[in-house]
Amino acid sequence: MKVNFWSTNGPYRPIVDYTGSIAYNVSRSLADILAPLVGQTIHHDNNSGQLAEELTSYVIDDNDMFNSHDVVSSFTNTPIDEALNIIKCKLEEDKALKNRTLLIVDDIIELLKFVLTTTYFVFRGTMYRQKFGSAMGSPVSPIVSNLWSG
């Protein structure tokens, strides 16, 4: 989301409660279909313990610099069109997709685009539409973010 809500306490990003929304079941189903695609690159760590274990084997010389990058607002900064293109390619290459769903790739992408581009929420009595990124709180958002950044 490009707009942060400011108060005297700092910026806020809304977390949408999807559990009662009309998009929840579709988002949950899409998450189940896409989940096996996550972690298919050499850059993926399952958790911080795995990362810590991998880092113990690295030797940093005196002339080297160790650099860490934090992801800020990963879900809300995920470019939806780019993510959809990446996901479509991964789905087209996925030999096991037909074992998880009867949907074809184009139908999955159409449903995913709908879920990711129709996020509405109410903040202090005013209704807003999220214009960029995926919603924090949607079951499919972490998977989309991982696939885009992965």
Secondary structure, DSSP 8 states (H G I E B T S, - for coil): ----EEETTEEE--B---TTSTTHHHHHHHHHHHGGGTT-STT--SSHHHHHHHHTT----TT--------SSTTTT--HHHHHHHHHHHHHH-TTHHHH-S--HHHHHHHHHHHHH--EEEETTEEEE--SS--BT-TTHHHHHHHHH-
